[in-house]
Amino acid sequence: MRRWSAGCTALAALLLLLGVFAAVVNHNVLDEQRFARNVNTVRQDLAVAHAVGERIAQQAINAYPDLIVARPAVEGLSISVAGSSALGPVVRHSAAVLHQSLSGQRSGDVALRLLDVGTVLTGVLPSVSPQAAEHISPDMSVTLAHVSNHSMSGRLIQLVRLSGLFSWLLPLLAVLFFAAGILLAPSRQRSVVRTGWGITLCGGTIGLVAVAGSTVASAQDRGTLTGALIAAGWHVLAPQLWWCAALAVLIGLVIASAGSARLPDADLGMLAARSWHLINRRPEGRWGIAARGALLVVLGSGAVFRPGLTFGVLAGLVGIVALVSGIAELTFAAGFRPQQPAANAKLPARRSMGTRIALATLAAIVAVVVAVTALPSSPPTNSADAVAKGTTTAADACNGYVQLCDRRYDEVAFPAAHNAMSAADESGWYAAEQSTGIIGDLNAGIRVLLVDSYYGQRSKKKGLVITAPASRAEAIAAATKDFGPDVVASATRLRNSVTSAPVGPVSEYLCHGLCELGATQWEPVMAQVRTWLAAHPREVITFFVEDTVSPADTAKVFRAAGLLPYVYTPQDGKPWPTLGSMIDSGHRLVVLMERHGGGSEFPWLLQGFDWVQDTPYTNPTQASLTCRLNRGSKTDDLFMLNYWLANFDSLVTDARTINKFDVLWPYASRCQRERGQIPNFVAVNYASEGDLLKVVDKLNGVGPS
């Protein structure tokens, strides 16, 4: 009967544990009003609002691509909308639809989708682009999560739908089995104590689940929508689990103490002394030392990689000790007396080898968990190690083709990205002229990168870079010319705001005029370029810099990035080398400067328009594109086509139109005939749009016909 009693008690504890989890799910998911409140709370989390806002902005840009010119402003508006009360009705409606799916009132897949979000967005978009509101559908929806009924997650959804039944059935069964365990026990007093410890163990397990959930939540990348939703959702659920754990421990200890009428002595001083003794004393035996070392490694790793989580867990353990000690004190005050060991009682025997192995195994498992959570949750995008489009693994190819190896640098056409640093997929760039950044362009097959260098300073406002005084006059002139006086006035107001005061040292940045309109710190991205060059040893690339940064500071950036071994220095009186010889020598990075060459001190910083002749670059319409000489001399070795339209309100649609093969190829071939020279740099906006690479291949006479 004793075994039957113990079995009933163990089963009851398990049923109680599962019943608590079912009750939490039922309380938060199947209760429609509470579910809607929880969804709204999660939606208002800062990280979630930011991620949802980015998703809304992307939907708007997909509907009206030219909005990308004001992407930071669109994202700012969308993020504000995502976290504001204006989205409340949309969220409540979306929560109602999702609740119907979760509760089984609606069949099919389960999705968290913000419906009719376009209605809210079109109300604020005119402040950024009056034309955009006409292109955004009021019933535009944004899907935040989707679960198929046929996936493993879908089967979990089926269990969620049963939580209403389990939330009352399992606790009821637990009570019945606890009662059966007491009735079947030879000693009912001991069975009551066992019941109390079973409930206490249930509470402890709930606490462990809460710790595990916090570990998983803290490991999420809150910069992604999924990570932000998981972290915010857990933040809503975790307090309820902790309360359930504390309540179960309290009830269990009270029942156990009532059954035995005595508790272990809660001597906190002795407990602290023993704990310090265990920490400070090296155990005997190899396994004990290994377990202690593993535990210290776990704690140290946690303190370094996840300090908030680690110290939170330690604080939780201290809280559990305080809770148990407090209960012991209260029962002592109520008349119960602590259990005292008999005078002739034997001291506990030393831990067995099995116990030591168990401790070591537990420490190793926790170490693995900490190590895993310390790692990045996803690989970086636009990796410098990615395989570039147009790159071949053939040992004798040059820039993707064997035929190019024997051609001089000035006899080859290269695809070029105008304002390559102004990337639509990087935060903070207004009027972005490329879909991705420098490394993304290289991976996409671009081999000439036109960039603008300025001095800037970080500001108190996160992500905002202020144009430094040394560059400000030239930056204002360039921005006024490109963007117009209204944009410059707006950027000036932004700079003069209290929250945007410059902080930290002046540094080198890549900006398009005013750094307030977008900036990328120069040295880190050039270090990525060095990594890219090392990973692509058969590629020759070029930087053409519109330079406000001095030659000395430009050289400092290249030196710090580790690029000096790659730079090419021309030989006086000698023609350009072939791509093959540049690759064999390792000097396969050409650096051209629009304004100030490096002179004798930095001879590899070439005075750009001593080497390059180009075409006009302020073309408002396709008809205005011409092949006439703009800068440089007709005798210069290199020829650059400035092939873009200077309309910042239609950058994407313009690029999609003029970058088509049937438009770009006739223009490039016409300029080749008129100027008597192959276009070496074919520079475009939004190089990812259209057929730039196909046109360049045809200029070089390579690739498929």
Protein Blocks (a to p, Z undefined) as FASTA:
>chain_A
ZZmmmmmmmmmmmmmmmmmmmmmmmmmmmmmklmmmmmmmmmmpmklmmmmmmmmmmmmm
mmmmmlmmmmmmmmmmmmmmmmmmklmmmmmmmmmmmmmmmnopagcjdddddehklmmm
mmmmmmmommlmmmpcfklccdfbdcdfkbmklmmmmmmmmmmmmmmmmmmmmmmmmmmm
mmmpmblmlmmmmmmmmmmmmmmmmmmmmmmmmmmmmmpcfkbmklmmmmmmmmmmmmmm
mmmmmmmmmmmmmmmmmmnopacdddfklmmmmmmmmmmpccehjklmmmmmmmmmmmmm
mmmmmmmlmmmmmmmmmmmmmmmmmmmmmmmmnopacddddfklccdddddfklmmmmmm
mmmmmmmmmmmmmpcfbdcehifkbccehiafbfkbgehiaklmmpcfklcccdddehkl
lcfkbghiahiabfbdfklmmmnopabdcdddddddddfbehiacddfklmmmmmmmmmm
mnopklmmmmmmmmmpmklccedjddddddehjakloccdfklmmmmmmmmmmmmmmbcc
ddddddfbdfklmmmmmmmnopmmmpccddehiacddfklmmmnopacccddfklcgbjm
lmmlccfklmbccddfbdfbfklpcfbdfedcfkbmbdcdddddfdfklmmmmmmmmmpm
klmmmmmmmmmmmnopacfbacdehklgcjllmmmmmmnopajZZ
